[in-house]
Structure formats: structure tokens, C-alpha cells
Amino acid sequence: QVQLVESGGGLVQAGGSLRLSCAASGRTFSSYAMGWFRQAPGKEREFVARITSSGGSTGYRDSVKGRFTISRDNAKDTVYLQMNSLKPEDTAVYYCAANRGYYMVGSAGTYWGQGTQVTVSS
């Protein structure tokens, strides 16, 4: 079992920045690939970014490339999502996710956090 707790969400103006954090506990954090997903009102949850267990490889959805950066600190059992140049369409609940498989993050066997709200005003 892996427990995930997100923090860092809030209200920001368009063009601003936020840094989300996700603290993990329960199992060996460095064994898990991690990811961030988001869900806007009335929409399905969607992939945002993922990172391998070592942090050596990352992946992003096209709409956030160049604006968002995922990183991790295995010594602190924490994964981050730095969000810059935020847009109103980035408004959503952001969820942290963990899976042993890099391409399985978000699929069967994924552990999820409770989510943190990000609101971007225009």
C-alpha cells in the first residue's frame, strides 16, 4: 500500500505559477513511477505528466509541454509538479498517482492521492 498526500494547490491569476507536492509513505517510494493527473468539472480525469522511478525520464501531455515540469526527490519521498504560465483551462483538481510501471501510471494497480484544487483566474 502507498499513501499519497498532495499539497500546494490554490488560486492564481493567469500567467502565474504554482508548485504542487505529493508526499508518499507506506512502501519504497523509489520503486514507483509517479504521475500527475487532473480532472476539471464535468470532464474525465486526464494525464498531465509522469516520471520514472529514478527520475531519469519524463512525459507530458502536449498542452502542458514547456510550461509544467515534473520532478522527484527520492530522499524525501516526494514528487513535484512545477506549473508556470498557468491558463484558465488548467483549472482542475490535480491528483498524484503511483505505479510500479512507468506506462501503467493511471492504469490498473495505481495508487491515488485525494487531490488538490488548482484554480486559474483570467
Backbone bond lengths (Angstrom), bond angles and torsions (degrees), N, CA, C in turn:
res aa  C-N    CA-C-N  psi(-1)  N-CA   C-N-CA  omega(-1)  CA-C   N-CA-C  phi
1 Q - - - 1.459 - - 1.523 109.89 -
2 V 1.319 114.80 138.61 1.467 121.54 177.56 1.520 107.47 -123.88
3 Q 1.310 116.25 128.66 1.465 120.83 175.22 1.525 108.68 -103.38
4 L 1.323 115.22 134.30 1.461 121.62 -177.71 1.511 109.45 -125.65
5 V 1.333 116.18 132.74 1.460 121.09 179.58 1.520 108.73 -130.28
6 E 1.334 115.66 115.86 1.464 121.15 179.29 1.528 110.82 -88.54
7 S 1.316 115.05 155.05 1.457 121.99 173.90 1.525 108.41 -155.45
8 G 1.333 115.36 167.27 1.450 120.09 175.16 1.512 115.84 103.50
9 G 1.328 117.11 -4.50 1.459 119.00 178.04 1.515 111.26 -71.00
10 G 1.338 115.46 171.44 1.449 119.78 178.69 1.511 111.59 164.46
11 L 1.321 114.72 -166.16 1.462 123.01 -179.88 1.523 108.92 -103.56
12 V 1.323 116.24 129.86 1.458 120.74 -179.90 1.518 109.02 -142.99
13 Q 1.318 116.40 151.52 1.468 120.40 177.37 1.526 110.03 -78.91
14 A 1.304 115.31 155.20 1.466 120.48 176.30 1.522 109.64 -55.22
15 G 1.331 115.31 137.16 1.451 121.06 -176.46 1.514 114.00 92.35
16 G 1.318 116.40 -11.09 1.455 121.17 -178.92 1.511 113.07 -83.78
17 S 1.320 115.19 -174.50 1.469 121.91 -176.77 1.525 111.10 -132.38
18 L 1.322 113.86 152.18 1.455 122.23 171.36 1.512 108.65 -143.10
19 R 1.308 115.93 153.28 1.457 121.53 174.80 1.525 109.02 -123.63
20 L 1.303 115.84 115.36 1.459 120.95 176.58 1.522 109.50 -90.40
21 S 1.319 114.92 145.97 1.458 121.46 175.44 1.520 108.84 -125.62
22 C 1.323 115.18 150.80 1.460 120.91 176.25 1.525 107.27 -137.60
23 A 1.320 115.56 112.86 1.459 121.52 179.63 1.524 109.21 -94.65
24 A 1.332 115.71 131.49 1.460 121.37 -177.54 1.521 110.89 -110.98
25 S 1.312 115.07 149.96 1.463 120.83 175.15 1.514 109.00 -151.45
26 G 1.310 116.09 161.35 1.456 121.33 173.69 1.522 114.92 109.87
27 R 1.300 118.46 -40.34 1.460 121.18 179.33 1.522 108.45 -137.71
28 T 1.301 117.14 178.53 1.453 121.06 -178.48 1.520 109.77 -70.48
29 F 1.315 115.43 106.01 1.456 121.91 -175.91 1.518 111.38 -56.70
30 S 1.305 117.09 -40.69 1.462 120.82 -175.07 1.526 113.05 -68.60
31 S 1.322 117.87 -6.02 1.462 121.69 177.06 1.517 112.45 -88.57
32 Y 1.311 117.05 -8.62 1.459 121.29 -172.31 1.519 112.63 -111.79
33 A 1.329 114.41 135.43 1.455 119.63 163.81 1.521 107.30 -73.42
34 M 1.321 116.24 149.32 1.459 120.79 -175.93 1.517 109.80 -126.37
35 G 1.315 114.51 157.20 1.458 118.46 178.96 1.505 112.11 -152.29
36 W 1.312 114.51 166.44 1.467 122.82 172.82 1.522 108.34 -123.22
37 F 1.314 114.52 136.22 1.457 123.24 175.64 1.509 108.19 -127.93
38 R 1.329 116.60 165.07 1.460 119.48 177.16 1.514 109.97 -144.21
39 Q 1.320 114.06 155.88 1.457 120.56 178.38 1.512 109.46 -140.20
40 A 1.319 115.49 117.04 1.454 122.19 176.81 1.530 109.14 -90.01
41 P 1.329 117.18 157.03 1.471 119.86 179.94 1.517 112.52 -54.97
42 G 1.325 116.18 129.18 1.452 120.86 178.25 1.512 115.33 77.38
43 K 1.325 116.85 5.19 1.466 120.39 -178.64 1.525 110.39 -121.90
44 E 1.316 115.67 163.56 1.454 120.30 177.12 1.528 110.27 -79.04
45 R 1.329 114.22 157.61 1.452 119.41 175.33 1.526 109.33 -65.04
46 E 1.332 116.76 138.06 1.450 120.05 -178.76 1.523 111.89 -131.07
47 F 1.322 114.24 151.06 1.448 121.84 178.09 1.524 111.08 -67.32
48 V 1.335 116.54 140.05 1.463 121.23 176.25 1.538 110.72 -115.91
49 A 1.346 116.02 -53.76 1.465 119.82 -176.78 1.522 108.89 -159.29
50 R 1.342 115.39 156.32 1.465 120.73 175.32 1.519 109.45 -143.20
51 I 1.323 115.59 160.23 1.459 121.05 -179.18 1.521 108.29 -146.18
52 T 1.328 116.28 142.26 1.461 119.94 -179.78 1.531 110.82 -69.98
53 S 1.317 116.19 168.53 1.460 120.88 -177.34 1.531 111.94 -60.77
54 S 1.310 116.77 -32.47 1.468 120.64 -179.75 1.518 112.54 -87.10
55 G 1.319 115.98 -15.49 1.461 120.52 -175.40 1.516 113.18 86.81
56 G 1.323 117.20 4.97 1.453 120.32 -174.55 1.510 115.48 -77.31
57 S 1.322 117.07 -22.20 1.467 121.17 179.79 1.514 110.51 -133.78
58 T 1.324 115.25 146.40 1.456 121.43 179.33 1.527 109.88 -136.20
59 G 1.323 114.81 162.36 1.457 120.73 175.96 1.517 109.65 -146.78
60 Y 1.341 116.55 149.51 1.462 121.30 -176.18 1.526 110.20 -139.28
61 R 1.328 114.72 153.93 1.457 118.11 168.91 1.521 107.22 -73.88
62 D 1.315 115.97 152.34 1.466 120.40 -172.69 1.522 113.14 -58.29
63 S 1.313 117.62 -38.02 1.469 120.46 -173.14 1.521 113.42 -70.38
64 V 1.338 118.57 -12.30 1.463 119.81 -179.92 1.524 112.44 -113.36
65 K 1.322 117.46 -5.06 1.473 120.45 179.59 1.521 110.57 -58.17
66 G 1.317 115.62 133.25 1.452 121.13 -179.19 1.516 113.87 86.06
67 R 1.334 117.31 -11.86 1.472 121.29 179.06 1.523 111.94 -113.78
68 F 1.323 117.08 -36.85 1.467 121.97 -177.35 1.528 109.88 -108.25
69 T 1.330 115.38 146.42 1.462 121.13 176.28 1.525 109.67 -134.64
70 I 1.323 116.11 124.71 1.457 120.97 175.28 1.523 108.33 -97.19
71 S 1.321 115.66 140.67 1.465 120.62 177.58 1.524 108.15 -150.40
72 R 1.320 115.99 169.16 1.452 119.50 179.20 1.523 109.90 -146.73
73 D 1.325 113.95 154.32 1.458 121.94 174.84 1.531 106.41 -125.87
74 N 1.309 116.94 100.42 1.464 120.16 -176.33 1.521 112.58 -68.95
75 A 1.314 117.24 -21.13 1.471 120.13 176.31 1.528 110.96 -72.26
76 K 1.341 115.93 -24.48 1.467 120.80 -178.88 1.524 111.99 -108.48
77 D 1.336 117.00 2.97 1.468 121.13 -179.79 1.529 111.30 53.51
78 T 1.316 115.86 43.79 1.453 120.77 -173.99 1.529 110.80 -136.27
79 V 1.324 115.13 140.66 1.457 121.56 172.46 1.530 108.09 -117.74
80 Y 1.313 116.25 146.73 1.458 121.98 -174.97 1.530 110.42 -123.50
81 L 1.316 114.52 156.71 1.457 121.19 169.40 1.524 107.24 -134.82
82 Q 1.322 115.50 106.20 1.465 121.09 176.03 1.523 107.64 -86.75
83 M 1.321 116.02 121.65 1.459 121.58 -177.32 1.517 109.58 -117.27
84 N 1.314 116.21 116.06 1.462 122.74 179.35 1.527 110.06 -115.21
85 S 1.305 115.47 164.17 1.474 121.46 178.41 1.521 111.16 48.60
86 L 1.301 115.78 48.58 1.458 120.38 -175.65 1.519 112.12 -65.47
87 K 1.328 114.25 146.31 1.457 122.14 -179.10 1.526 109.13 -121.35
88 P 1.327 117.74 156.02 1.473 119.62 177.69 1.530 112.66 -54.30
89 E 1.319 117.76 -32.74 1.467 120.89 -179.95 1.525 112.87 -71.79
90 D 1.325 118.19 -6.46 1.466 121.22 173.23 1.528 111.97 -83.41
91 T 1.321 116.87 -6.48 1.461 121.22 179.19 1.519 110.65 -61.05
92 A 1.337 115.61 124.56 1.462 121.01 -177.42 1.523 109.14 -178.27
93 V 1.322 115.61 170.38 1.458 120.60 165.25 1.527 106.86 -86.76
94 Y 1.317 115.90 127.65 1.462 121.49 -178.22 1.523 109.74 -102.11
95 Y 1.326 115.40 131.04 1.454 122.32 -177.30 1.525 110.94 -117.32
96 C 1.303 114.36 138.40 1.454 122.36 172.74 1.531 108.43 -89.91
97 A 1.327 116.57 145.88 1.460 120.61 -177.57 1.523 110.43 -141.41
98 A 1.321 115.99 148.48 1.458 121.62 179.77 1.523 110.41 -134.95
99 N 1.317 116.18 137.71 1.463 121.72 177.11 1.527 107.49 -154.13
100 R 1.315 116.78 148.53 1.465 119.47 179.70 1.529 112.03 -68.41
101 G 1.317 116.21 -23.80 1.452 119.98 179.41 1.521 112.09 -102.24
102 Y 1.303 116.58 130.67 1.475 121.35 -177.59 1.518 111.18 -57.70
103 Y 1.325 117.35 -46.83 1.466 120.06 -177.78 1.528 111.60 -85.43
104 M 1.317 116.45 -1.53 1.459 120.77 177.65 1.523 112.37 -95.84
105 V 1.317 117.64 -5.70 1.468 119.87 179.24 1.527 108.71 -59.63
106 G 1.326 115.92 121.72 1.453 121.70 -176.11 1.511 113.42 99.67
107 S 1.319 117.16 -12.77 1.453 122.02 -179.44 1.526 110.41 -103.69
108 A 1.322 116.42 -163.78 1.463 121.27 -176.93 1.527 110.96 -53.63
109 G 1.320 115.00 137.71 1.459 120.11 178.01 1.513 114.41 85.93
110 T 1.323 117.21 5.94 1.468 120.97 179.36 1.520 110.99 -81.23
111 Y 1.322 115.08 137.12 1.453 121.69 170.61 1.533 108.16 -93.31
112 W 1.341 115.07 142.05 1.468 120.24 -175.39 1.529 110.55 -124.12
113 G 1.327 114.98 147.01 1.445 120.14 168.78 1.510 110.54 -84.91
114 Q 1.333 115.78 -177.55 1.465 120.25 -175.96 1.520 112.74 -87.84
115 G 1.324 116.58 -13.31 1.458 120.88 176.60 1.517 113.09 97.62
116 T 1.327 114.95 153.50 1.458 121.83 175.07 1.521 108.23 -138.28
117 Q 1.331 115.88 136.72 1.464 120.86 -174.37 1.527 111.23 -81.89
118 V 1.314 115.16 131.70 1.469 122.42 172.46 1.520 107.25 -119.83
119 T 1.331 116.17 123.37 1.455 121.34 179.25 1.522 108.75 -124.11
120 V 1.325 116.13 124.38 1.456 122.02 -179.46 1.522 108.16 -113.19
121 S 1.303 116.10 117.69 1.467 120.93 -178.94 1.525 110.46 -92.34
122 S 1.327 114.96 148.31 1.473 119.47 -178.31 1.515 111.48 -91.14
